[in-house]
Amino acid sequence: MARVVKMFRTLRNHWKKSTFATCVLSYGGYWLYGKHCDNVLRRDACLQAREFGRQQIAPQDRLKKATVILNPAACSGKANNLFEKNAAPILHLAGVEITIVKTDYEGQAKKLVDLMEQTDMLIVAGGDGTLQEVITGLLRRPDQDKFTNTPIGFIPLGSRNSLSPSLHLLSDNKVKDITSATLSILKGETVPLDVLQIKGEKEQPVFALMGLRWGAFRDVAATISKYWYLGPLKTNAAHWFSTLREWPLVRNVSVTYLPPTLRPPDLPPQKPSRPNLLYRIGRRLKNYWYPPVEEPPKVEEPEKWEEQQLSSLEVFIQTHNKNPVEKRINDSLMICAEPDDFTVGEFITVGTKKEEDPTVFTKNSTKLEASACWLQLPEGAGGFYNIDNEEYEAMPVEVRLLPRKLRFFISAERREQLLSQMQ
């Protein structure tokens, strides 16, 4: 008992040191517990991957080959370490023969994909910028048709991973997000995604999976990091300071668009079995005695472009990839424009919501469905576009939808969750 009394007396006499030591020990314990949880996640993922690796294959089959485009500079230079610790062991244990290609500078992924040979799957390990470069390089290839059927896996290693919520169940744990994304690649379930082809008058086309964003909210979002010293108030402060420099922040734009096209039925996942011999003979005799009447060639109707003048705080041309499993009647892109009558308070409130999800628009926004559109900016209008969160100089552009152009790996849990949200 005397020892306990002596210990409490020492703590009371040195309360500052005791408080500091308690804080350090608490933080250290929390950090060690987090490391333990990460190791448990890695172990569980590796055990699942080992089951894939133990599956027997036929003698004539070969191991699956995967090409990994890795951006080591993503996530403030931590991407290489994150991939080696969390994704690479899973792929190796599953028996996948991987070829890792690392980028050294911005824009190199486009060139690397242009030199890529045929592979069973393509894995992009990085953020929005890396994914956008890989998609652009892939669809600029002269032989792109050979590669568009190659399934693509996305391992979220960047600071921004806009496509991840459409493909994987997300959490607050980076290790869990990476391991679950890698396991979804092994399970092999895919979903088709639309692609936007964005082309200026003189530039080569750029391709995007999420959309093109232009306007005041985009410009303010690019400056939020400058107010890091304001902590949780930095987003509100950035929007408020922008209204002090200029108000209203209305942009005028001319949009010329084509109406959406009907969505053709989904192709069956497997080819139908060949009919028996008697059926094929009977069909040939029928075609011989009663030849089918040739239909006259269809006359292509001229495209009917419609024009609309928009006065808006922001214009966002986006795909429907936010929910890729949704059944739709039309193949279309969405042209969304915010109204131009926001007050300063509404501008700050809406801007804060858009910082979390740029695809959210207010009830009074203008929404148009189209298969293609021309975005014509007024003379002297400068600024930048955000194309999949990458900055491009603003200019008049043509945006065309390439429906169901690429196939991406998706987790079965996320597919079920998206389907349940539609019911």
Salt bridges, closest charged atoms under 4 A:
ASP120 OD2 - ARG62 NH1 3.00
ASP143 OD1 - ARG141 NE 2.99
GLU189 OE2 - ARG415 NE 2.43
ASP194 OD2 - ARG328 NH2 2.92
ASP219 OD1 - ARG218 NH2 2.95
ASP219 OD2 - ARG251 NH2 2.77
ASP266 OD2 - LYS327 NZ 3.68
ASP266 OD1 - ARG404 NH1 2.33
GLU314 OE1 - ARG213 NE 2.85
GLU314 OE2 - LYS354 NZ 3.48
ASP331 OD1 - ARG263 NH1 2.70
GLU338 OE2 - LYS354 NZ 3.18
GLU355 OE2 - ARG160 NH2 3.50
ASP357 OD2 - LYS322 NZ 2.84
GLU391 OE2 - ARG218 NH1 3.48
GLU398 OE2 - ARG400 NE 2.78
GLU413 OE2 - LYS187 NZ 3.96
